[in-house]
Amino acid sequence: MMTSKKLKVKPVDKSIWKDFETLFESKGAPSYCWCMAWRMTKEELKQNNSGSRKKFIKERVWSKTPIGLLAYIDDVPMAWCSIAPRETYQRLGGEEDLEDVWSIVCFFIKRDYRDQGLVDQLIEKAKKYARKNGAKYLEAYPVKPSSPSYRFMGFTHTFEKADFNFVKKAGTRRNVMTCKL
């Protein structure tokens, strides 16, 4: 089922921090993570707790480091796509030979909006956003639908439909997939 609502996305910056905060603190949202799992430096890992993760992601937003796209329907924040330059993440296991790479690392969609094709729309919006910001490649790390973990990173068949190609495995579950922009 596709949503008939118009999906709007905005890059997270200071002006929409409150919307980002509202989404991440809503019921079922990843407030335990604050989308820092793949971003934390060794120094930040020493202070790894929910409060510090929120502080760390806010510091990135305030320093104008891209962190991702917030999606709205009817001006209500209801979905998230973590997309940023690959070098702003840690330990992804991507394709080292490529330059000017941005990475899609995770998604969150509020329960009432799931199973409506929004991940497909978010991937297309992420492609445009990355291209506009100088990326030549977009990299993702999805899993098979049967995976017991990393499901927030998306599924391989979704990225195949969006013209991503399998490159290699990263660990036992994640698949490195790239798309030339």
Secondary structure as GFF3:
##gff-version 3
##sequence-region A 1 181
A	DSSP	beta_strand	7	11	.	.	.	ID=ss1
A	DSSP	three_ten_helix	14	16	.	.	.	ID=ss2
A	DSSP	alpha_helix	17	24	.	.	.	ID=ss3
A	DSSP	alpha_helix	42	45	.	.	.	ID=ss4
A	DSSP	alpha_helix	50	62	.	.	.	ID=ss5
A	DSSP	beta_strand	69	73	.	.	.	ID=ss6
A	DSSP	beta_strand	76	85	.	.	.	ID=ss7
A	DSSP	three_ten_helix	86	88	.	.	.	ID=ss8
A	DSSP	beta_strand	101	109	.	.	.	ID=ss9
A	DSSP	three_ten_helix	111	113	.	.	.	ID=ss10
A	DSSP	alpha_helix	118	132	.	.	.	ID=ss11
A	DSSP	beta_strand	137	140	.	.	.	ID=ss12
A	DSSP	three_ten_helix	151	153	.	.	.	ID=ss13
A	DSSP	alpha_helix	156	161	.	.	.	ID=ss14
A	DSSP	beta_strand	165	170	.	.	.	ID=ss15
A	DSSP	beta_strand	174	180	.	.	.	ID=ss16
###
